């Protein structure tokens, strides 16, 4: 159990390292489009290679292919592109705080699209997340209210596109093996980013070893390792505990921004981050407790039946 918990935690923290290193790559002259495309392209290549090797090992005649997953992967590409672009204009800490709004935006989307009940617990969690966002984003500091509107809109758009990606992932291709599903969606991500940035790529002078270096690093830690960790560990520890461990991405991003980029993080921001983590963890604890009670009642009912 502990091993699988560590795998999920490592996957979440692996995501958390990406943004700071991407921002360093910008200082070397690389653009968000170049970084995001190279990450997605190399990630897709690695995932397809792993899927092909597994098909040989399992003696499968063919690899699954699904155009809907490729189309759904474009949402992942848009999310990553908007997020990486946002950190050119706003601090990494603020960008990740805005991205984490996906936790309540996804609940709203499921309520609107699938008529899923929006409970009092969800309302409380959403309110706390918004409170935590104000504190963690340092929005109470009047001197910091000159943040770029473009950066804020890009980070918020990233959360919306990420919500579309999450919903698509949960509804599409559930019968397709993890590596092939991830490879298909990452392929869609790479294709869309390529189309968006094709004019600038055509005249770019940055297609060099440095771009390959950054792209490889981000692909391994952002596209390959997390899906493998999640698909291996999550089924073993359950969705409730998985959702709680995924919140480690937030402090990982903030810590990396503090250590690597030297971004200042105040005590108020730390309080805001803790409030956000608590607001994300709380509904999952309530849900897990409810599922446990249902399970106990079912077992008791079966044991008491003649």
C-alpha positions as CSV (number, residue, x, y, z in Angstrom):
1,X,0.0,0.0,0.0
2,X,2.8,2.5,1.0
3,X,4.6,1.8,-2.3
4,X,1.6,2.7,-4.4
5,X,0.9,5.8,-2.3
6,X,4.5,6.9,-2.9
7,X,4.1,6.3,-6.7
8,X,1.0,8.5,-6.9
9,X,2.7,11.2,-4.7
10,X,5.9,11.1,-6.9
11,X,3.7,11.5,-10.0
12,X,2.0,14.6,-8.6
13,X,5.3,16.1,-7.4
14,X,6.9,15.3,-10.8
15,X,4.3,17.6,-12.4
16,X,5.2,20.2,-9.9
17,X,8.8,20.5,-11.1
18,X,8.0,21.4,-14.7
19,X,7.0,25.0,-14.7
20,X,10.1,26.4,-13.0
21,X,12.4,24.6,-15.5
22,X,10.2,25.8,-18.4
23,X,10.6,29.4,-17.1
24,X,14.4,28.9,-17.0
25,X,14.2,27.7,-20.7
26,X,12.5,31.0,-21.6
27,X,15.5,32.9,-20.3
28,X,17.6,30.9,-22.8
29,X,15.5,32.3,-25.6
30,X,13.0,29.4,-26.2
31,X,9.4,30.2,-26.6
32,X,6.4,28.5,-24.8
33,X,5.3,27.1,-28.2
34,X,8.7,25.5,-28.8
35,X,8.9,24.1,-25.2
36,X,5.4,22.8,-25.1
37,X,5.5,21.2,-28.6
38,X,8.9,19.5,-28.0
39,X,7.6,18.2,-24.6
40,X,4.4,16.8,-26.2
41,X,6.2,15.4,-29.3
42,X,9.0,13.6,-27.4
43,X,6.5,12.4,-24.8
44,X,4.3,10.9,-27.5
45,X,7.3,9.2,-29.1
46,X,8.3,7.7,-25.8
47,X,4.8,6.5,-25.0
48,X,4.3,5.0,-28.5
49,X,7.6,3.2,-28.1
50,X,6.6,1.8,-24.7
51,X,3.1,0.8,-26.1
52,X,4.8,-0.9,-29.0
53,X,7.2,-2.8,-26.8
54,X,4.4,-3.9,-24.5
55,X,2.3,-5.1,-27.5
56,X,5.3,-7.3,-28.5
57,X,5.7,-8.6,-25.0
58,X,2.0,-9.4,-24.8
59,X,2.0,-10.7,-28.4
60,X,-0.8,-8.4,-29.5
61,X,-1.5,-8.2,-33.2
62,X,-2.2,-4.4,-33.2
63,X,-2.2,-1.3,-31.1
64,X,-5.5,0.5,-30.4
65,X,-6.3,3.6,-32.3
66,X,-9.0,6.1,-31.5
67,X,-9.5,9.5,-33.2
68,X,-11.7,10.7,-30.4
69,X,-8.8,10.4,-27.9
70,X,-6.6,12.3,-30.3
71,X,-9.2,15.1,-30.5
72,X,-9.6,15.0,-26.7
73,X,-5.8,15.4,-26.4
74,X,-6.0,18.8,-28.0
75,X,-7.6,20.1,-24.8
76,X,-4.5,18.8,-22.9
77,X,-2.3,20.6,-25.4
78,X,-4.2,23.9,-25.1
79,X,-4.1,23.6,-21.3
80,X,-0.3,23.1,-21.2
81,X,0.3,25.8,-23.9
82,X,-1.8,28.4,-22.1
83,X,-0.2,27.6,-18.7
84,X,3.4,27.7,-20.0
85,X,2.5,31.0,-21.8
86,X,0.9,32.5,-18.7
87,X,4.2,32.2,-16.6
88,X,5.8,34.6,-19.0
89,X,3.6,37.3,-17.6
90,X,2.8,36.2,-14.0
91,X,4.6,34.4,-11.2
92,X,4.6,30.7,-11.2
93,X,2.8,30.6,-7.8
94,X,-0.1,32.7,-9.1
95,X,-0.3,30.6,-12.3
96,X,-0.6,27.3,-10.4
97,X,-3.1,28.7,-8.0
98,X,-5.3,29.7,-10.9
99,X,-4.8,26.3,-12.6
100,X,-6.0,24.6,-9.4
101,X,-9.4,26.2,-9.9
102,X,-10.0,23.1,-12.0
103,X,-11.1,21.4,-8.8
104,X,-14.3,23.3,-8.6
105,X,-14.7,24.1,-12.3
106,X,-14.8,20.4,-13.0
107,X,-17.6,20.0,-10.5
108,X,-19.6,22.8,-12.1
109,X,-19.0,21.2,-15.5
110,X,-20.2,17.8,-14.3
111,X,-23.3,19.5,-12.8
112,X,-24.1,21.3,-16.0
113,X,-23.3,18.5,-18.5
114,X,-24.1,15.3,-16.5
115,X,-26.5,16.7,-14.0
116,X,-24.3,15.4,-11.2
117,X,-25.5,16.8,-7.8
118,X,-23.6,19.8,-6.5
119,X,-23.7,19.1,-2.8
120,X,-23.3,21.4,0.2
121,X,-19.8,20.0,0.7
122,X,-18.9,21.0,-2.9
123,X,-20.2,24.5,-2.2
124,X,-18.1,24.8,1.0
125,X,-15.0,23.5,-0.8
126,X,-15.5,25.9,-3.7
127,X,-15.8,28.8,-1.3
128,X,-12.7,27.8,0.6
129,X,-10.7,27.3,-2.7
130,X,-11.7,30.8,-3.8
131,X,-10.6,32.2,-0.4
132,X,-7.4,30.3,-0.5
133,X,-6.8,31.6,-4.1
134,X,-7.1,35.2,-2.9
135,X,-4.5,34.6,-0.2
136,X,-2.2,32.2,-2.1
137,X,-2.2,34.5,-5.1
138,X,-1.2,37.4,-2.9
139,X,-4.2,39.4,-4.3
140,X,-4.8,41.3,-1.0
141,X,-1.5,43.1,-1.5
142,X,-2.5,46.3,-3.4
143,X,1.1,46.6,-4.8
144,X,0.7,43.3,-6.6
145,X,-2.6,44.2,-8.3
146,X,-0.6,45.2,-11.4
147,X,-0.4,41.6,-12.5
148,X,-0.7,41.1,-16.2
149,X,-4.3,40.5,-17.2
150,X,-3.1,38.4,-20.1
151,X,-1.3,36.1,-17.7
152,X,-4.3,35.7,-15.5
153,X,-6.6,35.0,-18.4
154,X,-4.2,32.5,-19.9
155,X,-3.8,30.6,-16.5
156,X,-7.6,30.6,-16.1
157,X,-8.1,29.3,-19.6
158,X,-5.6,26.6,-18.8
159,X,-7.8,25.5,-16.0
160,X,-10.9,25.4,-18.3
161,X,-9.1,23.4,-20.9
162,X,-7.7,21.1,-18.3
163,X,-11.3,20.5,-17.1
164,X,-12.3,19.4,-20.6
165,X,-9.3,17.1,-20.7
166,X,-10.1,15.5,-17.4
167,X,-13.8,14.9,-18.3
168,X,-12.8,13.5,-21.7
169,X,-10.2,11.2,-20.2
170,X,-12.7,9.8,-17.7
171,X,-15.4,9.2,-20.4
172,X,-13.4,8.1,-23.5
173,X,-11.3,5.0,-24.3
174,X,-11.7,3.3,-20.9
175,X,-11.1,-0.1,-22.6
176,X,-7.8,1.0,-24.2
177,X,-4.6,0.2,-22.4
178,X,-3.0,3.1,-20.4
179,X,0.1,3.6,-22.6
180,X,-1.8,3.6,-25.8
181,X,-4.5,6.0,-24.4
182,X,-1.8,8.4,-23.1
183,X,0.1,8.2,-26.4
184,X,-3.0,9.0,-28.5
185,X,-3.9,12.0,-26.3
186,X,-0.4,13.3,-26.3
187,X,-0.3,12.9,-30.1
188,X,-3.4,15.1,-30.3
189,X,-1.7,17.6,-27.9
190,X,1.4,17.8,-30.0
191,X,-0.5,18.2,-33.3
192,X,-2.6,21.1,-32.0
193,X,0.5,22.9,-30.6
194,X,2.3,22.4,-33.9
195,X,-0.7,23.9,-35.9
196,X,-0.9,26.9,-33.6
197,X,2.8,27.7,-33.8
198,X,3.6,26.5,-37.3
199,X,4.3,30.0,-38.7
200,X,6.8,30.8,-35.9
201,X,8.4,27.3,-36.1
202,X,9.1,27.8,-39.8
203,X,11.4,30.8,-39.1
204,X,12.7,29.6,-35.7
205,X,16.4,29.4,-35.1
206,X,16.0,27.6,-31.7
207,X,15.7,24.0,-33.1
208,X,18.9,22.9,-31.4
209,X,20.3,20.6,-28.7
210,X,19.2,23.0,-26.0
211,X,15.6,22.6,-27.0
212,X,16.0,18.9,-27.2
213,X,17.5,18.9,-23.7
214,X,14.6,20.9,-22.1
215,X,12.0,19.0,-24.2
216,X,13.3,15.6,-23.1
217,X,13.4,16.6,-19.4
218,X,9.8,18.0,-19.5
219,X,8.6,15.0,-21.5
220,X,9.9,12.4,-19.1
221,X,8.8,14.2,-15.9
222,X,5.6,15.6,-17.3
223,X,4.3,13.2,-20.0
224,X,5.7,9.8,-19.2
225,X,6.3,9.3,-15.5
226,X,3.1,10.8,-14.0
227,X,0.7,8.6,-16.2
228,X,2.6,5.5,-15.4
229,X,2.7,6.3,-11.7
230,X,-1.0,7.2,-11.6
231,X,-2.3,4.2,-13.6
232,X,-0.2,1.8,-11.5
233,X,-0.8,3.3,-8.1
234,X,-4.4,4.7,-8.2
235,X,-6.2,1.4,-8.7
236,X,-4.4,0.1,-5.7
237,X,-5.1,2.9,-3.2
238,X,-8.5,4.1,-4.5
239,X,-9.8,7.4,-5.9
240,X,-10.2,9.2,-2.5
241,X,-6.7,8.8,-1.4
242,X,-5.4,9.4,-4.9
243,X,-7.2,12.7,-5.1
244,X,-5.7,13.7,-1.8
245,X,-2.1,12.8,-2.9
246,X,-2.6,14.7,-6.2
247,X,-2.8,18.0,-4.1
248,X,1.0,17.6,-3.6
249,X,1.4,19.1,-7.0
250,X,0.5,22.6,-5.6
251,X,3.2,22.8,-2.8
252,X,5.7,21.1,-5.2
253,X,5.2,23.9,-7.8
254,X,5.4,26.7,-5.1
255,X,8.5,25.1,-3.5
256,X,10.3,24.8,-6.8
257,X,9.4,28.4,-7.7
258,X,10.9,29.5,-4.4
259,X,14.1,27.4,-4.6
260,X,14.8,27.5,-8.3
261,X,13.4,30.8,-9.4
262,X,13.7,32.7,-6.2
263,X,10.0,33.8,-6.2
264,X,9.1,35.1,-2.7
265,X,6.3,33.3,-0.9
266,X,4.8,35.1,2.1
267,X,3.2,33.6,5.2
268,X,-0.2,34.7,4.0
269,X,0.4,32.8,0.7
270,X,1.4,29.7,2.6
271,X,-1.9,29.9,4.6
272,X,-3.8,30.3,1.3
273,X,-2.1,27.3,-0.2
274,X,-2.9,25.2,2.9
275,X,-6.6,26.4,2.8
276,X,-6.8,25.3,-0.9
277,X,-5.2,21.9,-0.2
278,X,-7.6,21.4,2.7
279,X,-10.6,22.4,0.5
280,X,-9.6,19.9,-2.1
281,X,-8.9,17.1,0.4
282,X,-12.1,17.6,2.5
283,X,-14.7,16.6,-0.1
284,X,-12.7,13.4,-0.9
285,X,-12.6,12.5,2.8
286,X,-16.4,13.0,3.0
287,X,-16.9,10.9,-0.1
288,X,-14.5,8.2,1.2
289,X,-16.3,8.1,4.5
290,X,-19.7,7.8,2.8
291,X,-18.5,5.0,0.6
292,X,-17.1,3.2,3.6
293,X,-20.4,3.5,5.5
294,X,-22.3,2.1,2.4
295,X,-19.8,-0.8,2.2
296,X,-20.2,-1.6,5.9
297,X,-24.0,-1.5,5.6
298,X,-23.9,-3.8,2.6
299,X,-21.6,-6.3,4.4
300,X,-23.9,-6.2,7.5
301,X,-27.0,-6.7,5.4
302,X,-25.4,-9.7,3.6
303,X,-24.2,-11.2,6.9
304,X,-27.7,-10.9,8.5
305,X,-29.5,-12.4,5.5
306,X,-30.7,-16.0,6.0
